[in-house]
Amino acid sequence: MISLYYHIIIMSIFFLILISLNADEIIKNVEDLLRSNNSHGIYEMQIIRPDFQRKIVFEFWDERKEDKSLVLIIEPKKDKGTVFLKSGTNLYMYIPRVRKQIRIPPSMMQNSWMGSDFTNDDIVKEYSISKDYMPEIISQKGDTVTLKLVPKPDREILWSYVKFKVLLPKYPLSAIYYDEDGNPVRKVSFKDYKIIRGRKLPSVWELEVLHKKGNKTILILKDIQFDISFPSGLFSLQNLDKISKKAFK
């Protein structure tokens, strides 16, 4: 009876801590969970259309604090060795068959990445939800909250706002993106939580295009490491050819 009493007290305190979190703290918790200070891993992407399906496998390196990221295409064969480098506000693409790098202008950050429903921005993480959006809690049911994320005035972001559902204290459940007319355009669902290298993470991100029936892209996390040391010069233009060759080993 005493142990039950203490269990109730502890759970009550825990719940009070959860509901005391403000919107900014929740969003920072989510970003810390998904990105930490830096990360390195492998994703499989499944692009689903009414008349075909396509698979892409890529390796990624993300240096959150320095605002740098790197993506290497491993599959399919025709795109193998293609590299994307994001450094600050600059995005570059390296094409191995011509051994040439091109700069992707900011106007193309919202364009489709590799024919998927994700954008260039989604993959290289140009924007940070904790730095670029103003969050507000608009509803709460138990330990699940829905936040409205509005882009800060000085940020050039396509979406009018995002409705973000989170299981407290830090587990994202879904995000619905709205256009300038207030219409829902796409939905990202965070699914299949697993313990990966000691951290509970959504192993599946499913993106649905709400106005295109049968169009979706599924991102499957195959492996990830957090807070590791990256070699000097990893996120540099001079390193792109070396990173590209890594796909052919």
C-alpha positions, 0 to 999 in steps of 0.5 A: 500500500505504501509503495503504491502511494509513493508510486502515485506521488512520483507519477504526479510529480512527473506529470506536473513537470511535463505540463510545466514545459513551455513551447520553446522547451518542448521544441528544443527537446525535440530537436535535441532528440532528433539531431543532438549536437551532431550525428552520422547515420544511414537512411533508406528512402522509399518514394511511392507513386500511383504508378511506380516506386523508387528506393534511395539509400544515403549516408549523412553527417550533420554538424548542428552547432556549426550549421553544416551537413553532408549527404552521400547517395549510396543507391541507386546505381545511376545516382551513386556517389552524388554528394550534397554539402550544406555549409551555412546558407550555401548548398552544393551538389557534387556530380561524380560522373563529370567530377563537378560541383554546382551551387544550388541557389536559396530559391531552390531549397524548397524544390523536390530532393531526388524526386521525393516529397521531401525538399532540399531543405528537409534533407540538409536541414537549412532551417531549425525549428528551434531557431526559425519558428515561434512556437505556441501550445494550442491544445493539450490532452494528457501528455500530448500537446499540439503546437503551432509553429509560425516562421519568424518574420525575418525567415524566408520559409515556404509554410505559413505555419506548422501544426506539430504534435508531440508526446511529452517531453520530447517525442514528435508524433506528426507535423502538418504543414499549411500554405499561405491560404491556410490549407494543409499541404503535407503531413509528416508522421513519426512512427515505429519508435525504437531504441537505437544506440541507447536512444528512443527514436522514430525509425520511420518518417512518413511524408504524405502529400495531402493534395496528391492521392497515392503520393508519399515518401517513407524515410527509414532510419537504418543506423545513427550515432550521436555526438561523435568526432568528425575529421577536420575538413569533412564539410568542405568543397575540397572533400566532396570528391573523396566523399563521393568515392566512398560510395564505390568502395 
